Amino acid sequence: MTGHRCTCTLGVPEVVDFGGIGNDGETTVHSSDVLLLRNLQQFGWCPIRIPTEQIGHPPPTQQKILQMFRDYRRKNNSGQHIDQSCTSFVDDVKYVSSESGSKEGTVEPKESLEIELSSCIPTDTKTSTFPLPLPAQYHQEPSHDNNNASIKTWCQAMSWIAHQVCIRLDIPPNTFLSYHSTNTSSSSSSSSSSLDLMRVFHYYAVSVPSINDDDNDTEQLILGSSPHTDWGSLTIVWQDHVGGLQTYCRNCQSWIPVPPPSCDTASEHTWNVIVHVGDMASLVLDASQITSSFRSTESDGARSDCCLEPIANDSNLDCSVKSEISCSSSSWPSPKHRVVSSPLHERVSLVYFAYPPSNATLNGIHSTLHNWQPRHRTSCLPLDEYYLLQDQSSHSDIINNKNNNNNKTLTAAEMLTAIWNLPIQDIVRLKWKQVYRGSNDVGKNSKNNSSEEGENDDSGNDSSLTG
């Protein structure tokens, strides 16, 4: 698989074993938690191995997922459950036949299935505290569709893994992830509702075009997912043995393959996953210039869309400083990653996108986390490294605040200022307006942008929702 060995001093993160309990079980668990913390702080991602017995359900197999896509493709081609775009729905699962994650609108060689976590927790399951029940502990509602039932179980498992990461790191609830209250009549449900979703991907095998003699030293790649960072707090990725996921080492400026599980380790007895730090988590964990350089402002007693401004008379705290900070000096980086398509083998993966509570704000989460692991926090990445803060539209649709009506593209610092006090669901909705590709835009499909992030509306029209 195309890529390079990391040549800098960082190397690649060591695998964390969530099942390592021996005679000194408590010490072993503590050691794995320390390694998890160090990996996420230093690399922004960490491979994790979890015994199936801890989750209660085996991981998927490539064969099962490929058959699943054949079934959904057949329903799609027959015209069942089709909407006016290229998207079809079967119960709570959305099938997307093609999509583009690049600003150029290039159609990527993959298809996907998508489900929101809120559709995977039965209404009679009473859970509003950590830890979430294991998938096997949920009351499984009868389903006429075994594929949908499997997808829901996998989504529950991936959600459980995301919560275990937060529990092991002692991250306060309702910061990186929300409590999952299924009681919609509860007065607290609106403040802690989950935007999380899972996508199942099938990447086609794609032959690499022939290389001209003059281009011998040019590497020819077909990207299944364009380079991106993820918008949210945490991303959990399960990939099959084919691999193709790559992360960008900002120090040695090269793409590094993320080792897939071997055929021997990719068994039904072990979940092998990758956890990524997302843009929102990286930004709220910043302990230096950027977040301390803002203060809330009020205009005529009401909050404006651009609700933060640099503290006056202190150039050392100006957010523009972030553009000069070295990537190597940052902690909790949001890793840039991509998927390279194999010329010989189909690839499948599960990707779980976790977000903070829908009504939370980055400012509020930053305040809550102020005293969490202060020794392990330095500064975030240069702001233009975060795709959350970039204009990702393919047609120059840009997010502007009320006082910016001249269609001027916002800088990353201005974007952060504009979203710092917005509810998370509004941030995702605004981002979706950028990345949505309508029927006139390579036929890309997404749910309507009304629900928070589609990502939850987040529906996969954006490469930041792939893996």
N, C-alpha and C positions, 0 to 999 in steps of 0.2 A: 504494500500500500504506500502511496506517495506520501513523503514526509521526511523529516530529518530527526536525527538524535539531538536532543538538547545539549548544547555545548557549554552553557553557562554553569555557574556553581549551583544553581537551584536544582537541576535534574528534574525528576518527576516525583509526585507524591507517592508515598508508600501506602499500600492497601491497609485499610482499617477493618479489623475483624470484629463484628458485633457479637460473635458467638464465642469469643475466646474466654471461656470460664473454666479454669482448672482448679487445683487445690487452693491456690491463692486467688480465687475468683474475683474478689473485690479489687485487688491490686491490678489484675489483668484488665478489668473493665476500666479502671482509672487510667491505665496506660493507653488504652485505645481511645479514650475520650481526649486525652492530652494530644495524641497524634492527630485526631480529627480536628481539634482546634488549631493546631500548628499548620496542618495542610491548608485549611480554609483561609487562615490568616495570610499564609505565604503565597500559595498558588491560586486561591480562589476556587479550587475544585479538589475533590478527594474521591478515590475509588473505595467502595465499601462492600464487604462480603457479609451476608446475613444468612444463617441457616434457615431453610424453609420451615422448620418446626417452630421457629419464633413467629412466623407470619401466619402459618396455618394453611397456606395454599402454595403450590409450586409455581415457579415463574412460567411464563409462556414459552412455547417452542416456536421456532421459525415455521415449521410445517403448519401449526395451528393458525398462526397469523396469516400466512399466505393463503390458506384455504378460506379464512375469514374474508379476506379481500376479494377472492374469487366470488364468494357469495354476495357480497355487497355490490360488486361490479355488475353481477348478473341482474340484481334488482334495479340498479341504476340504469342499465341498458334497456331493461324492459319498461322503463318509464314509471316504475312504482315510486311513490313518495318524492317525486321530483319537484323542485321549485323552479322559479324563472331563471335562476343561474345554473351553474354546473353542480350544485350541491343537492344531495338527497338526504332525507331523514328517515330513519327506521326507529320508531319509538324515541328514545333519548339520545340516540347516536347519530351524528352527522357524518356523512361520507362526502369527501372532497376529492374529485377525480384529478384535479390539476391545480397548481398554484405557482405563484412567483414570489420569491422573497427579495429579489434585487430591485433597486430603484430603476434599473433599465427595463424591468418587466419581463425578463427572461423566464420562460416556463421551466421549472425544475423537474427532473425526471422522478417524480414520486407521487403517491396518493396517500390519503390519510383518513383516519376516523377520529372523531372527537366527542368527548363527553365531559360534562361538568360534574364536579364532585357532588354538588347539591342533588343531582339526579341519582347518585349512587348510595345515598343513605336513606333507608326506608323511613317513612314518616313515623312509624311506631318505635323507632330506635331512639331512646332518650339519652343523648350524650351532649354535654355542654362543658366538659372539663377534660383536661389531659389525664392520662393518655387516651387516645381514641381506642375503641374496641378493635381487636384484630378482625380481619375480614370474615374469618370463620365464626365470629361471635355475633355478627349481624344476623338478624332474621331476614333470610333471603326471600323476597317476594316471588311468587310463581312467575315464570316467564315462558312465553312460547318461542322465544328466540335464544338458543344457547349461546350464540355469538354475543348478544347484548349482555347476557348474564356474565360471561367471561370477562368482557370489557369492564363491567362494573366492579367485579372482584379485583381485577388488576388495579383499577383506579383506587379502590379502598386500600390495597396493599401499598401502593406508592405513596398515598397520603399518610399511612401509618409510618412509613420510613421517614418521610419529611418531618413528622412530629417527633420521631425518635431522635433525629439529629438535633432538634431544638431542645429536647429534654436533656440529652447528654451534655449539651453545651450550657444548660441552665439559662437559656434565652427566655425572657419573660413572655408569657402568653399574650396574644393579641398584639404582637409586634411584627415578627417575621410571618407568622401564621395566625389565623383567627381560630378561636374556639368554634366548634361546629354545633350550633344550636338548630335543631330541626323544628323547634316550636316557633313558627312564624308569628304567632300572636304575642310572643314574649316582647316586653318593652326593650330588651337588650339585643334582640335578634338583628335589628337593623344596623347596630353598631359593630356587630361581630360576624356578619354574614360572610360566607366564603366565596371568593372569586375563583378558587382553584379549578383547574381542569386538566384532563389528560388527553394526549393525542397519541394515536397508534400510527406509525409510519411504515410504508412499504416503498423502498427505493429500488427502482428498476436497475438491472445490469445494463450498463451503457458502454459501448465500444468507444475507445479513444480515437479521435480522428488521426489520420496519417500525418506525419510530421515532414515538412519539406526539408531538403538538405540544408537550406540556409538557417533553419530553425532547430538544428540538432540539440542545442543546449537550452532550448525552451521547453519547459515541462508542460505537457498537455493534460489538462484536468477537466473533468466534467463534475460540476458541483451539484450534489443533491440538495444541499442547503448552503446558501451564501453566507459569508462571514458576518457575524453579529454577536452582540451580547444580549442576554435575556433581560427583559424589563423588570421582572418581579423581585421576590426576595430569595427564593431557593428554586432550583430546578433539579429534579431527580430523573436520571436517564438509565434505562435498561437497554442494552444493545446485544444483538446476537453475536456469534463467533466471527462473522464476516468483518466487522469493524468498519472503519471509515470516518469515525468521529475524530476530529483533530482540534487541538487547542493551540492558540498562538502564544509563543513565548515572547513577551515584550522585551526581555533583556537581550536575547540573542537574535531576535527578529526573524524567527522561523516558525513554521507550522510543525507541531509535534503530534504524532499519532497517539491517541488514547488507546492503550492496549485493550482489545476486546477479550472476553473470557475465552479460553481455549475450549475445544470440543470436550476435553476431559472435565474441565471445571464448570462448563455450562450445562450442568445437570439439573434435574428436578429437585435436588437436595439443597441447592444454594441459589440465593438471589445475588447476582453481581451487578451493582449499580454505581453510577457516578453522581455525586452531588455537586452542583455549581452554585456559587454565590451569584445572585442577580444584582442588577443595577440599583434597585431600591435599597437592598440590604447594604451594599457597598457604600452608598451615599450616606445613609443614616448612621453608619458606624464610623464615619470620618470624625477624627478627634482634633483636627487642626483648623486650617484657614477657612475652609469653605462654609461650614455650617455655623461657625462662630462669627462669621463676617456678616451675618444677616440679622436683622431684627424685624419683628412684626410691626406693621404700620397700619393705621386706620385712616380712612378718608371719610370725613363727614359722618363719622360714627358707623360706617359700613366698611367691610373688608373689600378691597379692590381685587381684580384678577391678578394684578402684579403686586403681591402682598408682602414682598420682602425687598429690602434695599440694603446695600453695604453700609456698615457703620461709618459715619462721617469721620474725616480727619485721621484715618488710620490706614495708610496705604498697605501696611503689612497684612491687613485682613481683607484686602480687596480680592474678590473671587477670581479676578483675572490672573492672579498669581498661580492658580492651579495649572494653567497652560505651561508653566515653566517647571513644574515639579516632575522629577524623574519617576518613571513607572516603577523602577526598582526600589524606590523609597516608600511606596504605598503598601498598605495592608488591606486585607479583605478585598482584593481586586475582583472585579466582575470579568471573568475570562472571556475573551473573544474566541469563538469557535466556529467550525464549519463541518460539513459532511462531504467527503469525496466519494463519488459513486464508483463502484467496482466495475471493471469491464467484463467480468466473468460471473459474478455472483449477485443475486438479489440480496438485499439487506432489509431487516426489520428492526424496529425499536419502539419502546414506550417512552414517552416524555411527559413528566408531570410538572406543571407550572404552578408554583405556589406564590400567593400574594398576601400582603398584609390585609387586615380587615377592610371591607369596602369603604367604610366611613372614616377610617383613620387617615391621618395626614403624615407626610414625611417629617414635618416639624414635630408633631406630637410623639412619633415613634423615636425620633432622635432624643427628645427629652427623656422619655421613659428609659432609654438605653444608656443614659448619660454615665451612670456608674457601673455599667456592665463591662467587665474585663478591660478596665482602662489601660492596663499594662500592655495589652495586645493590640492596641489601636494607635495608628500614626496618622496618615493622611490617605485620602482616596486618590484615585487615578486622576490624571488631567481630564477635565470635564468633557473634552471632545472625544474621549475614548468610550463614553457611555452612549449606546444607541437610544436609550430613553430620552436623552437630551439632544438627539439629532433630528433633523428633518428627514424622515424616511419616505416621504411621498414621492411618487413617480411623476407627478404632474405639477410640482411646485405648489401644492396645497400646504400652507404653513399655519402653525398655531400662533395666533397673535393675541395679545391682551387687548382690553378695550381701548387703551390709549395708543395702540400701535396699529393704525389702519392703513399704512402705506405699503402693505404687502412685503415689508422687509423681513427677510428670514432672520429669526432669532438666533443669537449665538447660544452656545451651550450654557454659558453662565446666565444669560437672560432667560433661557428656558427653565433652568433650575429655580431662578427667582420666581418665575411665573407659576410653577407647580408646587412650591414648597409647602404651601398651606392649603392646597386643594385636596379634597377627598380622593383616596386612591382610585375609586371607581371613575371619577371624573378624569383623572390623569390617563387611565387606560382608554377611556372613551375618546379623549382627544388624540391619543396616539393611534387609535384605530382609524380616525378620520384621515390620518396620514397614509397608513399602509393599505387601506382597503383598495382592492383592485376590482372594479365593477365589471360588468359584462363587456364593456368596451375596452377593458384593460386586461388582456390575455385571459379573459374568462375566469378570473379568480373569484373565489367564493368566500363569503364570510356571513355569519349571522348578521342580523341587523345590529346596528351599533348602539342600540338603546340600552342593552344590559351592560352592566359594568364590564367593560372590557371584553365583552364578547368573549373574553378570554375564557372566558366568561364573556364573552363575546370575543374574545380573544381568538376566536376561531382561527385559525391558521392561515391568515393571509400574509403573514409576516415571517421573515426568516428568524426573527427572535422567538418564534414559537415552534422551532424545529430542533431536532437533535438526533 
